[in-house]
Amino acid sequence: MKRNAFNVAFPAALVVVMVTFLSTIFLVTAAPSLAATVAKKTPPATRPSAVDHAEVQIKDLQTALKITEAQQSDWNHLTLVMRENAKEMDAGAKERQEISATANAVDRMKFHSHITELRLNQMRKFIPPFEAFYAGMSDEQKKTTDTIFQTGRHDKKKRK
């Protein structure tokens, strides 16, 4: 009985962790402190789009991982999924702006549920090409990737 619970709980927990992680990587930009954010809100028009953020992430990853020609096909497939996911997130952000002024608490909860489902579906699309790409990496590239996914940083400098 305990094995069955583990077989269900572990994959569910893994999905939640991956969704949270990718949301952090692809949707969060370097933000000022909370006090500065509360004191002065940045207008939505000046915030980078998810597509722009994804492009920066793709370039940073490509530089950090030193993609070889043999890996280029898997890399291209992975970046295609990343770009599609970013476009979907931008559409969700636009939808949020449209309903924001008129939405009540129930509408907002439904919208957040919709975004959570969207992110989960994006993870389901992202994992297979990521697995294929990761499988073709050298040991050094895997180590770099593991560090990036653990710390969220592309460089090897340690935080103080």
CYANA upper distance limits for C-alpha pairs under 8 A (distance plus 0.5 A):
  1 MET  CA      5 ALA  CA      7.03
  2 LYS  CA      6 PHE  CA      6.77
  3 ARG  CA      7 ASN  CA      6.58
  4 ASN  CA      8 VAL  CA      6.92
  5 ALA  CA      9 ALA  CA      6.39
  6 PHE  CA     10 PHE  CA      6.13
  7 ASN  CA     11 PRO  CA      7.35
  8 VAL  CA     12 ALA  CA      6.87
  9 ALA  CA     13 ALA  CA      6.50
 10 PHE  CA     14 LEU  CA      6.52
 11 PRO  CA     15 VAL  CA      6.69
 12 ALA  CA     16 VAL  CA      6.90
 13 ALA  CA     17 VAL  CA      6.67
 14 LEU  CA     18 MET  CA      6.58
 15 VAL  CA     19 VAL  CA      6.53
 15 VAL  CA    120 LEU  CA      8.15
 15 VAL  CA    123 MET  CA      8.48
 16 VAL  CA     20 THR  CA      6.64
 17 VAL  CA     21 PHE  CA      6.52
 18 MET  CA     22 LEU  CA      6.52
 18 MET  CA    123 MET  CA      7.80
 19 VAL  CA     23 SER  CA      6.42
 19 VAL  CA    119 ARG  CA      6.97
 19 VAL  CA    120 LEU  CA      6.67
 19 VAL  CA    123 MET  CA      6.84
 20 THR  CA     24 THR  CA      6.67
 21 PHE  CA     25 ILE  CA      6.78
 21 PHE  CA    149 PHE  CA      8.43
 22 LEU  CA     26 PHE  CA      6.36
 22 LEU  CA     27 LEU  CA      8.30
 22 LEU  CA    123 MET  CA      8.29
 23 SER  CA     27 LEU  CA      5.80
 23 SER  CA     28 VAL  CA      7.60
 23 SER  CA    119 ARG  CA      8.02
 24 THR  CA     28 VAL  CA      5.68
 25 ILE  CA    152 GLY  CA      7.34
 26 PHE  CA     50 ALA  CA      7.49
 26 PHE  CA     53 HIS  CA      7.19
 26 PHE  CA     54 ALA  CA      6.63
 26 PHE  CA     57 GLN  CA      8.06
 26 PHE  CA     86 ALA  CA      8.26
 27 LEU  CA     50 ALA  CA      6.85
 27 LEU  CA     53 HIS  CA      7.96
 29 THR  CA     53 HIS  CA      8.26
 31 ALA  CA     37 THR  CA      8.39
 32 PRO  CA     36 ALA  CA      6.57
 32 PRO  CA     37 THR  CA      6.71
 33 SER  CA     37 THR  CA      6.72
 34 LEU  CA     38 VAL  CA      6.59
 35 ALA  CA     39 ALA  CA      6.50
 36 ALA  CA     40 LYS  CA      6.51
 37 THR  CA     41 LYS  CA      6.05
 37 THR  CA     42 THR  CA      8.18
 42 THR  CA     46 THR  CA      7.38
 42 THR  CA     47 ARG  CA      7.76
 43 PRO  CA     47 ARG  CA      7.60
 48 PRO  CA     52 ASP  CA      6.52
 48 PRO  CA     53 HIS  CA      6.91
 49 SER  CA     53 HIS  CA      6.72
 49 SER  CA     90 ASP  CA      6.86
 50 ALA  CA     54 ALA  CA      6.44
 50 ALA  CA     86 ALA  CA      5.47
 50 ALA  CA     87 LYS  CA      7.39
 50 ALA  CA     89 MET  CA      6.83
 50 ALA  CA     90 ASP  CA      6.19
 51 VAL  CA     55 GLU  CA      6.71
 51 VAL  CA     83 ARG  CA      6.89
 51 VAL  CA     86 ALA  CA      5.37
 51 VAL  CA     87 LYS  CA      6.39
 51 VAL  CA     90 ASP  CA      7.62
 52 ASP  CA     56 VAL  CA      6.93
 53 HIS  CA     57 GLN  CA      6.76
 54 ALA  CA     58 ILE  CA      6.52
 54 ALA  CA     82 MET  CA      7.32
 54 ALA  CA     83 ARG  CA      7.07
 54 ALA  CA     86 ALA  CA      6.92
 55 GLU  CA     59 LYS  CA      6.73
 55 GLU  CA     83 ARG  CA      8.13
 56 VAL  CA     60 ASP  CA      6.60
 57 GLN  CA     61 LEU  CA      6.49
 58 ILE  CA     62 GLN  CA      6.51
 58 ILE  CA     79 THR  CA      7.39
 59 LYS  CA     63 THR  CA      6.68
 60 ASP  CA     64 ALA  CA      6.58
 60 ASP  CA    154 HIS  CA      7.48
 61 LEU  CA     65 LEU  CA      6.31
 61 LEU  CA    154 HIS  CA      7.59
 62 GLN  CA     66 LYS  CA      6.28
 62 GLN  CA     67 ILE  CA      6.43
 63 THR  CA     67 ILE  CA      8.10
 64 ALA  CA    144 THR  CA      8.07
 64 ALA  CA    154 HIS  CA      6.78
 64 ALA  CA    155 ASP  CA      7.91
 65 LEU  CA    141 GLN  CA      6.11
 65 LEU  CA    144 THR  CA      7.38
 65 LEU  CA    145 THR  CA      7.80
 66 LYS  CA    141 GLN  CA      8.31
 67 ILE  CA     71 GLN  CA      6.68
 67 ILE  CA     72 GLN  CA      7.16
 67 ILE  CA     75 TRP  CA      8.18
 68 THR  CA     72 GLN  CA      6.80
 69 GLU  CA     73 SER  CA      8.48
 71 GLN  CA     75 TRP  CA      6.53
 71 GLN  CA    133 PHE  CA      7.57
 71 GLN  CA    136 GLY  CA      7.19
 71 GLN  CA    137 MET  CA      8.06
 72 GLN  CA     76 ASN  CA      6.42
 73 SER  CA     77 HIS  CA      6.85
 74 ASP  CA     78 LEU  CA      6.68
 74 ASP  CA    129 PRO  CA      7.37
 74 ASP  CA    132 ALA  CA      7.20
 74 ASP  CA    133 PHE  CA      5.69
 75 TRP  CA     79 THR  CA      6.61
 75 TRP  CA    133 PHE  CA      6.78
 76 ASN  CA     80 LEU  CA      6.59
 77 HIS  CA     81 VAL  CA      7.01
 77 HIS  CA    129 PRO  CA      7.08
 78 LEU  CA     82 MET  CA      6.81
 78 LEU  CA    126 PHE  CA      7.64
 78 LEU  CA    129 PRO  CA      5.81
 78 LEU  CA    130 PHE  CA      6.62
 78 LEU  CA    133 PHE  CA      7.91
 79 THR  CA     83 ARG  CA      6.56
 80 LEU  CA     84 GLU  CA      6.69
 81 VAL  CA     85 ASN  CA      6.57
 81 VAL  CA    125 LYS  CA      7.55
 81 VAL  CA    126 PHE  CA      6.70
 82 MET  CA     86 ALA  CA      6.68
 82 MET  CA    126 PHE  CA      7.67
 83 ARG  CA     87 LYS  CA      6.76
 84 GLU  CA     88 GLU  CA      6.85
 85 ASN  CA     89 MET  CA      6.78
 85 ASN  CA    122 GLN  CA      6.51
 86 ALA  CA     90 ASP  CA      6.73
 87 LYS  CA     91 ALA  CA      6.78
 88 GLU  CA     92 GLY  CA      6.75
 89 MET  CA     93 ALA  CA      6.65
 90 ASP  CA     94 LYS  CA      6.70
 91 ALA  CA     95 GLU  CA      6.67
 92 GLY  CA     96 ARG  CA      6.61
 92 GLY  CA    115 ILE  CA      7.61
 93 ALA  CA     97 GLN  CA      6.81
 94 LYS  CA     98 GLU  CA      6.83
 95 GLU  CA     99 ILE  CA      6.86
 96 ARG  CA    100 SER  CA      6.16
 96 ARG  CA    111 PHE  CA      8.17
 97 GLN  CA    101 ALA  CA      8.02
 99 ILE  CA    103 ALA  CA      5.98
100 SER  CA    108 ARG  CA      8.49
103 ALA  CA    107 ASP  CA      5.89
103 ALA  CA    108 ARG  CA      6.62
104 ASN  CA    108 ARG  CA      6.74
105 ALA  CA    109 MET  CA      6.75
106 VAL  CA    110 LYS  CA      6.71
107 ASP  CA    111 PHE  CA      6.59
108 ARG  CA    112 HIS  CA      6.66
109 MET  CA    113 SER  CA      6.67
110 LYS  CA    114 HIS  CA      6.68
111 PHE  CA    115 ILE  CA      6.74
112 HIS  CA    116 THR  CA      6.64
113 SER  CA    117 GLU  CA      6.75
114 HIS  CA    118 LEU  CA      6.65
115 ILE  CA    119 ARG  CA      6.65
116 THR  CA    120 LEU  CA      6.69
117 GLU  CA    121 ASN  CA      6.64
118 LEU  CA    122 GLN  CA      6.65
119 ARG  CA    123 MET  CA      6.72
120 LEU  CA    124 ARG  CA      6.82
121 ASN  CA    125 LYS  CA      6.85
122 GLN  CA    126 PHE  CA      6.51
123 MET  CA    127 ILE  CA      6.46
124 ARG  CA    128 PRO  CA      7.97
125 LYS  CA    129 PRO  CA      8.21
126 PHE  CA    130 PHE  CA      6.63
127 ILE  CA    131 GLU  CA      6.43
128 PRO  CA    132 ALA  CA      6.80
129 PRO  CA    133 PHE  CA      6.58
130 PHE  CA    134 TYR  CA      6.43
131 GLU  CA    135 ALA  CA      6.50
132 ALA  CA    136 GLY  CA      7.12
133 PHE  CA    137 MET  CA      7.19
134 TYR  CA    142 LYS  CA      7.32
137 MET  CA    141 GLN  CA      6.18
137 MET  CA    142 LYS  CA      6.49
138 SER  CA    142 LYS  CA      6.70
139 ASP  CA    143 LYS  CA      6.67
140 GLU  CA    144 THR  CA      6.75
141 GLN  CA    145 THR  CA      6.53
142 LYS  CA    146 ASP  CA      6.46
143 LYS  CA    147 THR  CA      6.70
144 THR  CA    148 ILE  CA      6.69
145 THR  CA    149 PHE  CA      6.61
146 ASP  CA    150 GLN  CA      6.49
147 THR  CA    151 THR  CA      6.41
147 THR  CA    152 GLY  CA      8.10
147 THR  CA    153 ARG  CA      8.04
148 ILE  CA    152 GLY  CA      5.35
148 ILE  CA    153 ARG  CA      5.62
148 ILE  CA    154 HIS  CA      6.03
149 PHE  CA    153 ARG  CA      8.28
